[in-house]
Protein backbone atom coordinates (compact mmCIF):
# COMPACT_ATOMS: atom_id res chain seq x y z
CA UNK A 1 0.00 0.00 0.00
CA UNK A 2 1.09 3.57 -0.61
CA UNK A 3 3.26 5.15 2.10
CA UNK A 4 1.10 7.29 4.38
CA UNK A 5 -2.11 5.33 3.73
CA UNK A 6 -4.24 4.27 6.66
CA UNK A 7 -6.52 1.26 6.97
CA UNK A 8 -10.02 2.59 7.72
CA UNK A 9 -12.17 -0.50 7.12
CA UNK A 10 -11.55 -4.21 7.68
CA UNK A 11 -14.77 -6.26 7.69
CA UNK A 12 -16.09 -9.57 6.47
CA UNK A 13 -19.49 -11.16 6.15
CA UNK A 14 -21.15 -14.25 4.76
CA UNK A 15 -23.52 -14.07 1.77
CA UNK A 16 -26.04 -16.74 0.82
CA UNK A 17 -28.25 -17.13 -2.25
CA UNK A 18 -26.49 -14.59 -4.47
CA UNK A 19 -27.50 -15.14 -8.11
CA UNK A 20 -24.49 -15.42 -10.37
CA UNK A 21 -24.62 -14.46 -14.03
CA UNK A 22 -22.65 -15.82 -16.94
CA UNK A 23 -22.65 -14.73 -20.56
CA UNK A 24 -26.00 -16.42 -21.31
CA UNK A 25 -27.92 -15.53 -18.15
CA UNK A 26 -28.03 -16.61 -14.54
CA UNK A 27 -26.33 -19.96 -14.00
CA UNK A 28 -25.68 -20.45 -10.25
CA UNK A 29 -26.46 -19.49 -6.68
CA UNK A 30 -23.38 -18.45 -4.72
CA UNK A 31 -22.64 -18.72 -1.00
CA UNK A 32 -19.42 -17.06 0.09
CA UNK A 33 -17.44 -15.02 2.57
CA UNK A 34 -16.64 -11.47 1.47
CA UNK A 35 -13.66 -9.70 3.04
CA UNK A 36 -13.26 -5.95 2.52
CA UNK A 37 -10.23 -3.84 3.39
CA UNK A 38 -10.19 -0.13 2.55
CA UNK A 39 -7.36 2.35 2.96
CA UNK A 40 -7.50 6.12 2.84
CA UNK A 41 -4.58 7.28 0.70
CA UNK A 42 -2.70 10.55 1.20
CA UNK A 43 -4.53 12.35 -1.65
CA UNK A 44 -7.85 11.74 0.19
CA UNK A 45 -9.14 9.02 -2.13
CA UNK A 46 -9.75 5.40 -1.11
CA UNK A 47 -8.27 2.07 -2.17
CA UNK A 48 -10.33 -1.11 -1.67
CA UNK A 49 -9.32 -4.75 -1.74
CA UNK A 50 -12.39 -7.02 -1.84
CA UNK A 51 -12.05 -10.82 -1.74
CA UNK A 52 -14.64 -13.58 -2.20
CA UNK A 53 -14.28 -17.26 -1.25
CA UNK A 54 -17.11 -19.75 -1.45
CA UNK A 55 -19.21 -22.26 -3.33
CA UNK A 56 -21.53 -22.10 -6.31
CA UNK A 57 -24.53 -24.33 -6.93
CA UNK A 58 -25.75 -24.75 -10.51
CA UNK A 59 -28.86 -26.51 -11.74
CA UNK A 60 -29.66 -28.94 -14.56
CA UNK A 61 -31.12 -27.05 -17.51
CA UNK A 62 -29.45 -23.63 -17.00
CA UNK A 63 -26.84 -22.31 -19.46
CA UNK A 64 -23.18 -22.79 -18.59
CA UNK A 65 -21.45 -19.52 -17.69
CA UNK A 66 -19.09 -19.12 -20.67
CA UNK A 67 -20.60 -20.89 -23.68
CA UNK A 68 -24.28 -21.28 -22.76
CA UNK A 69 -24.27 -25.09 -22.94
CA UNK A 70 -27.26 -26.46 -20.98
CA UNK A 71 -26.08 -27.95 -17.71
CA UNK A 72 -26.88 -31.70 -17.77
CA UNK A 73 -27.07 -32.03 -13.97
CA UNK A 74 -27.19 -30.11 -10.72
CA UNK A 75 -23.78 -29.67 -9.09
CA UNK A 76 -21.71 -27.71 -6.58
CA UNK A 77 -18.21 -26.31 -6.99
CA UNK A 78 -15.88 -23.70 -5.49
CA UNK A 79 -14.91 -20.20 -6.50
CA UNK A 80 -12.74 -17.32 -5.36
CA UNK A 81 -11.81 -13.90 -6.60
CA UNK A 82 -12.57 -10.25 -6.08
CA UNK A 83 -11.49 -6.82 -7.14
CA UNK A 84 -9.41 -3.77 -6.44
CA UNK A 85 -11.22 -0.44 -6.52
CA UNK A 86 -10.35 3.20 -6.14
CA UNK A 87 -12.89 5.91 -5.41
CA UNK A 88 -13.54 9.23 -3.78
CA UNK A 89 -16.05 10.05 -1.07
CA UNK A 90 -16.36 10.76 2.62
CA UNK A 91 -15.71 8.04 5.17
CA UNK A 92 -18.70 8.21 7.53
CA UNK A 93 -19.22 4.79 9.11
CA UNK A 94 -22.58 3.86 10.64
CA UNK A 95 -21.35 0.39 11.69
CA UNK A 96 -18.23 -1.03 13.32
CA UNK A 97 -15.18 -0.72 11.10
CA UNK A 98 -13.37 -3.91 12.14
CA UNK A 99 -15.53 -6.96 12.67
CA UNK A 100 -17.49 -9.88 11.29
CA UNK A 101 -20.78 -8.37 10.09
CA UNK A 102 -22.68 -11.68 10.20
CA UNK A 103 -24.73 -13.26 7.43
CA UNK A 104 -26.82 -11.74 4.64
CA UNK A 105 -29.31 -13.66 2.48
CA UNK A 106 -29.44 -12.09 -1.00
CA UNK A 107 -32.75 -13.85 -1.71
CA UNK A 108 -31.94 -15.81 -4.86
CA UNK A 109 -33.55 -19.18 -5.45
CA UNK A 110 -33.35 -22.20 -7.71
CA UNK A 111 -36.56 -21.11 -9.46
CA UNK A 112 -35.02 -17.67 -10.15
CA UNK A 113 -31.97 -19.31 -11.74
CA UNK A 114 -34.10 -21.70 -13.79
CA UNK A 115 -35.88 -18.73 -15.38
CA UNK A 116 -32.46 -18.19 -16.90
CA UNK A 117 -32.48 -14.84 -18.68
CA UNK A 118 -31.58 -11.41 -17.39
CA UNK A 119 -34.49 -9.40 -16.05
CA UNK A 120 -36.61 -12.53 -15.55
CA UNK A 121 -34.86 -13.97 -12.53
CA UNK A 122 -34.16 -12.57 -9.06
CA UNK A 123 -37.25 -12.16 -6.94
CA UNK A 124 -35.42 -11.52 -3.68
CA UNK A 125 -33.43 -8.45 -2.71
CA UNK A 126 -30.35 -8.08 -4.91
CA UNK A 127 -28.48 -5.74 -2.55
CA UNK A 128 -29.45 -6.42 1.07
CA UNK A 129 -26.07 -5.14 2.29
CA UNK A 130 -23.77 -2.65 0.58
CA UNK A 131 -20.60 -1.66 2.39
CA UNK A 132 -20.50 1.62 0.47
CA UNK A 133 -23.94 2.60 1.80
CA UNK A 134 -22.92 1.96 5.43
CA UNK A 135 -19.44 3.44 5.42
CA UNK A 136 -19.27 6.23 2.84
CA UNK A 137 -21.23 9.21 1.54
CA UNK A 138 -20.74 11.05 -1.74
CA UNK A 139 -19.03 8.12 -3.45
CA UNK A 140 -17.76 9.13 -6.88
CA UNK A 141 -15.27 7.93 -9.50
CA UNK A 142 -15.63 4.28 -8.41
CA UNK A 143 -13.16 2.37 -10.58
CA UNK A 144 -13.21 -1.41 -10.15
CA UNK A 145 -10.19 -2.76 -12.00
CA UNK A 146 -8.77 -5.34 -12.01
CA UNK A 147 -11.52 -7.80 -11.11
CA UNK A 148 -11.92 -11.52 -11.55
CA UNK A 149 -13.36 -14.76 -10.27
CA UNK A 150 -12.26 -18.34 -10.90
CA UNK A 151 -14.70 -21.22 -10.58
CA UNK A 152 -13.77 -24.92 -10.22
CA UNK A 153 -15.85 -28.04 -10.70
CA UNK A 154 -14.00 -31.36 -10.78
CA UNK A 155 -11.33 -30.89 -13.50
CA UNK A 156 -13.01 -27.84 -15.09
CA UNK A 157 -12.43 -24.13 -14.52
CA UNK A 158 -14.10 -20.95 -15.65
CA UNK A 159 -12.05 -17.76 -15.36
CA UNK A 160 -14.20 -14.63 -15.51
CA UNK A 161 -11.62 -11.84 -15.48
CA UNK A 162 -11.42 -8.18 -16.43
CA UNK A 163 -8.66 -9.20 -18.85
CA UNK A 164 -10.88 -11.82 -20.55
CA UNK A 165 -12.80 -14.97 -19.78
CA UNK A 166 -11.92 -18.57 -20.57
CA UNK A 167 -12.96 -22.13 -19.84
CA UNK A 168 -16.46 -23.19 -18.85
CA UNK A 169 -18.30 -25.28 -16.27
CA UNK A 170 -20.47 -28.02 -17.76
CA UNK A 171 -21.63 -30.49 -15.14
C-alpha positions as CSV (number, residue, x, y, z in Angstrom):
1,X,0.0,0.0,0.0
2,X,1.1,3.6,-0.6
3,X,3.3,5.2,2.1
4,X,1.1,7.3,4.4
5,X,-2.1,5.3,3.7
6,X,-4.2,4.3,6.7
7,X,-6.5,1.3,7.0
8,X,-10.0,2.6,7.7
9,X,-12.2,-0.5,7.1
10,X,-11.5,-4.2,7.7
11,X,-14.8,-6.3,7.7
12,X,-16.1,-9.6,6.5
13,X,-19.5,-11.2,6.1
14,X,-21.2,-14.3,4.8
15,X,-23.5,-14.1,1.8
16,X,-26.0,-16.7,0.8
17,X,-28.2,-17.1,-2.3
18,X,-26.5,-14.6,-4.5
19,X,-27.5,-15.1,-8.1
20,X,-24.5,-15.4,-10.4
21,X,-24.6,-14.5,-14.0
22,X,-22.6,-15.8,-16.9
23,X,-22.7,-14.7,-20.6
24,X,-26.0,-16.4,-21.3
25,X,-27.9,-15.5,-18.2
26,X,-28.0,-16.6,-14.5
27,X,-26.3,-20.0,-14.0
28,X,-25.7,-20.5,-10.3
29,X,-26.5,-19.5,-6.7
30,X,-23.4,-18.5,-4.7
31,X,-22.6,-18.7,-1.0
32,X,-19.4,-17.1,0.1
33,X,-17.4,-15.0,2.6
34,X,-16.6,-11.5,1.5
35,X,-13.7,-9.7,3.0
36,X,-13.3,-6.0,2.5
37,X,-10.2,-3.8,3.4
38,X,-10.2,-0.1,2.5
39,X,-7.4,2.3,3.0
40,X,-7.5,6.1,2.8
41,X,-4.6,7.3,0.7
42,X,-2.7,10.5,1.2
43,X,-4.5,12.3,-1.7
44,X,-7.9,11.7,0.2
45,X,-9.1,9.0,-2.1
46,X,-9.8,5.4,-1.1
47,X,-8.3,2.1,-2.2
48,X,-10.3,-1.1,-1.7
49,X,-9.3,-4.8,-1.7
50,X,-12.4,-7.0,-1.8
51,X,-12.1,-10.8,-1.7
52,X,-14.6,-13.6,-2.2
53,X,-14.3,-17.3,-1.2
54,X,-17.1,-19.7,-1.5
55,X,-19.2,-22.3,-3.3
56,X,-21.5,-22.1,-6.3
57,X,-24.5,-24.3,-6.9
58,X,-25.7,-24.7,-10.5
59,X,-28.9,-26.5,-11.7
60,X,-29.7,-28.9,-14.6
61,X,-31.1,-27.0,-17.5
62,X,-29.5,-23.6,-17.0
63,X,-26.8,-22.3,-19.5
64,X,-23.2,-22.8,-18.6
65,X,-21.5,-19.5,-17.7
66,X,-19.1,-19.1,-20.7
67,X,-20.6,-20.9,-23.7
68,X,-24.3,-21.3,-22.8
69,X,-24.3,-25.1,-22.9
70,X,-27.3,-26.5,-21.0
71,X,-26.1,-28.0,-17.7
72,X,-26.9,-31.7,-17.8
73,X,-27.1,-32.0,-14.0
74,X,-27.2,-30.1,-10.7
75,X,-23.8,-29.7,-9.1
76,X,-21.7,-27.7,-6.6
77,X,-18.2,-26.3,-7.0
78,X,-15.9,-23.7,-5.5
79,X,-14.9,-20.2,-6.5
80,X,-12.7,-17.3,-5.4
81,X,-11.8,-13.9,-6.6
82,X,-12.6,-10.3,-6.1
83,X,-11.5,-6.8,-7.1
84,X,-9.4,-3.8,-6.4
85,X,-11.2,-0.4,-6.5
86,X,-10.3,3.2,-6.1
87,X,-12.9,5.9,-5.4
88,X,-13.5,9.2,-3.8
89,X,-16.1,10.1,-1.1
90,X,-16.4,10.8,2.6
91,X,-15.7,8.0,5.2
92,X,-18.7,8.2,7.5
93,X,-19.2,4.8,9.1
94,X,-22.6,3.9,10.6
95,X,-21.4,0.4,11.7
96,X,-18.2,-1.0,13.3
97,X,-15.2,-0.7,11.1
98,X,-13.4,-3.9,12.1
99,X,-15.5,-7.0,12.7
100,X,-17.5,-9.9,11.3
101,X,-20.8,-8.4,10.1
102,X,-22.7,-11.7,10.2
103,X,-24.7,-13.3,7.4
104,X,-26.8,-11.7,4.6
105,X,-29.3,-13.7,2.5
106,X,-29.4,-12.1,-1.0
107,X,-32.8,-13.8,-1.7
108,X,-31.9,-15.8,-4.9
109,X,-33.6,-19.2,-5.4
110,X,-33.4,-22.2,-7.7
111,X,-36.6,-21.1,-9.5
112,X,-35.0,-17.7,-10.1
113,X,-32.0,-19.3,-11.7
114,X,-34.1,-21.7,-13.8
115,X,-35.9,-18.7,-15.4
116,X,-32.5,-18.2,-16.9
117,X,-32.5,-14.8,-18.7
118,X,-31.6,-11.4,-17.4
119,X,-34.5,-9.4,-16.0
120,X,-36.6,-12.5,-15.5
121,X,-34.9,-14.0,-12.5
122,X,-34.2,-12.6,-9.1
123,X,-37.3,-12.2,-6.9
124,X,-35.4,-11.5,-3.7
125,X,-33.4,-8.4,-2.7
126,X,-30.3,-8.1,-4.9
127,X,-28.5,-5.7,-2.5
128,X,-29.4,-6.4,1.1
129,X,-26.1,-5.1,2.3
130,X,-23.8,-2.6,0.6
131,X,-20.6,-1.7,2.4
132,X,-20.5,1.6,0.5
133,X,-23.9,2.6,1.8
134,X,-22.9,2.0,5.4
135,X,-19.4,3.4,5.4
136,X,-19.3,6.2,2.8
137,X,-21.2,9.2,1.5
138,X,-20.7,11.0,-1.7
139,X,-19.0,8.1,-3.5
140,X,-17.8,9.1,-6.9
141,X,-15.3,7.9,-9.5
142,X,-15.6,4.3,-8.4
143,X,-13.2,2.4,-10.6
144,X,-13.2,-1.4,-10.1
145,X,-10.2,-2.8,-12.0
146,X,-8.8,-5.3,-12.0
147,X,-11.5,-7.8,-11.1
148,X,-11.9,-11.5,-11.5
149,X,-13.4,-14.8,-10.3
150,X,-12.3,-18.3,-10.9
151,X,-14.7,-21.2,-10.6
152,X,-13.8,-24.9,-10.2
153,X,-15.9,-28.0,-10.7
154,X,-14.0,-31.4,-10.8
155,X,-11.3,-30.9,-13.5
156,X,-13.0,-27.8,-15.1
157,X,-12.4,-24.1,-14.5
158,X,-14.1,-21.0,-15.6
159,X,-12.1,-17.8,-15.4
160,X,-14.2,-14.6,-15.5
161,X,-11.6,-11.8,-15.5
162,X,-11.4,-8.2,-16.4
163,X,-8.7,-9.2,-18.8
164,X,-10.9,-11.8,-20.5
165,X,-12.8,-15.0,-19.8
166,X,-11.9,-18.6,-20.6
167,X,-13.0,-22.1,-19.8
168,X,-16.5,-23.2,-18.8
169,X,-18.3,-25.3,-16.3
170,X,-20.5,-28.0,-17.8
171,X,-21.6,-30.5,-15.1
